[in-house]
Amino acid sequence: MTAAPVAPIELGVELGARSYPIAIGAGLLGDAPRIAAAICGRHALIVSNDVVAPLYLERLENALLHRGDDVLQGEHRASLPGMTVTRLLLPDGEAFKTLASAAQVFDALAAMKANRDATIIALGGGVIGDLAGFAAACWMRGIAFVQVPTTLLAMVDSSVGGKTAVDLAQGKNLVGAFHQPRAVIADTDTLATLPARELRAGFAEVIKYGALGDAEFFAGLERNADALLAREGEALTATIAHCCRQKAGIVARDETEQGERALLNLGHTFGHAIETAMGYGGLLHGEAVAVGMVLAARLSANLGRAAAADTHRLVALLERFGLPTTVPAGLDPDRLIGLMQLDKKNLSGSLRLILWRGVGKADVVPDVDLAAVRAVLAQAT
Ligand SMILES: NC(=O)c1ccc[n+]([C@@H]2O[C@H](COP(=O)([O-])OP(=O)(O)OC[C@H]3O[C@@H](n4cnc5c(N)ncnc54)[C@H](O)[C@@H]3O)[C@@H](O)[C@H]2O)c1
């Protein structure tokens, strides 16, 4: 007897007319009605990369075209009359989250003769999601897009909330737009093929949610690390849902980051500077965020805002999840500070950072003392 399929966890981001559903569960790539409901228009362009596509693109395409699904075929084919499904595969990696890749998406849309009657489907991790979302925001001033995240990081963070962007050589995510997806469909089965290092990098963002706003969740991660690292389905799905719920609440209250949403950047100003200084090729994004959270915690302790014991607890949890906690050798603190000053969160040249008051409590702090930042960077290299 085969086990009955476990129903997905369903959440939502409440943004009035732009509200959208988030579904998290096993087997969702084959959920034709759910995928069909998220598409609008006559054209669907699946944007993916050459690592994810061989694994999952066919499953998604089959669901979109309802191949091999006799029960649904008639009903849903009729609901999407004459829909064309096209694929665009980009090379893998952050180095391709660029304007040049966005231009390839525009070329593909033009070749499809798409106008506003098209939906872009982002199948992949945060790189594909950010890039495809950005292209969707720009094409004819905005078309629909659907996030189908396939990394832990994308499931818990980047697929939710509508931040889209590409990188420039001068800095990460410098060109972008707020553009909410029409749906987020996270098939947790895809995590089975995620390399262990990428899974761990995703846990950096998971830990971030506990660190910035939920001490109980943080303690739960301390208790459940083994199950989570072993990719146990129930523990993983519940953890992803918890993060999405926390993010959805924050986004609903502060969509364009006028206040509370900035807290989600805990560790990111440091982390982005490290990623940029390393040419987007050294640490993974989540790994850089892990180091950045430790730096933010140490800085907070040095400034008397948090207890050093909390920093030790954060370092221990990050290490438990196999994440780095020190700045890679050879990075010059002054260069990192220069890169941090280019960060979007800064106002008129001063350094605005997310500091914390210990596990579960974080604040946006303007005008952080540069000497204190330099000291913490010098201490950590
Ligand atoms: N928009 C936001 O709010 C937001 C938030 C956090 C991060 N981000 C962005 O997300 C990006 C990082 O995302 P990421 O960590 O998912 O990286 P990624 O997209 O590069 O994916 C990581 C690697 O895993 C591969 N991969 C993806 N799914 C797989 C699967 N199921 N099986 C096997 N391999 C798979 C990818 O091809 C890639 O090699 C960064 O660009 C970051 O700036 C955006």
The ligand as an ORCA input file, in Angstrom:
! r2SCAN-3c Opt
* xyz 0 1
  N      15.163     38.416     -3.437
  C      15.439     38.205     -2.176
  O      14.706     38.600     -1.281
  C      16.684     37.424     -1.840
  C      16.878     36.957     -0.541
  C      18.002     36.168     -0.273
  C      18.887     35.875     -1.304
  N      18.671     36.359     -2.547
  C      19.575     36.018     -3.658
  O      19.537     34.622     -3.854
  C      20.755     34.217     -4.468
  C      21.262     32.962     -3.797
  O      20.320     31.945     -3.999
  P      20.704     30.407     -3.873
  O      21.475     30.199     -2.634
  O      19.477     29.648     -4.100
  O      21.779     30.199     -5.045
  P      21.653     29.638     -6.533
  O      20.451     30.095     -7.188
  O      22.965     29.945     -7.190
  O      21.555     28.063     -6.322
  C      22.621     27.389     -5.709
  C      23.152     26.240     -6.569
  O      22.302     25.122     -6.459
  C      21.894     24.689     -7.762
  N      20.567     24.128     -7.575
  C      19.409     24.804     -7.399
  N      18.437     23.958     -7.097
  C      18.962     22.709     -7.101
  C      18.456     21.421     -6.846
  N      17.198     21.242     -6.452
  N      19.297     20.372     -6.968
  C      20.585     20.552     -7.313
  N      21.144     21.748     -7.528
  C      20.334     22.814     -7.430
  C      21.986     25.937     -8.581
  O      22.054     25.646     -9.949
  C      23.260     26.551     -8.045
  O      24.386     25.906     -8.565
  C      21.700     35.390     -4.363
  O      21.798     36.008     -5.628
  C      21.023     36.320     -3.388
  O      21.335     37.671     -3.603
  C      17.590     37.112     -2.835
*
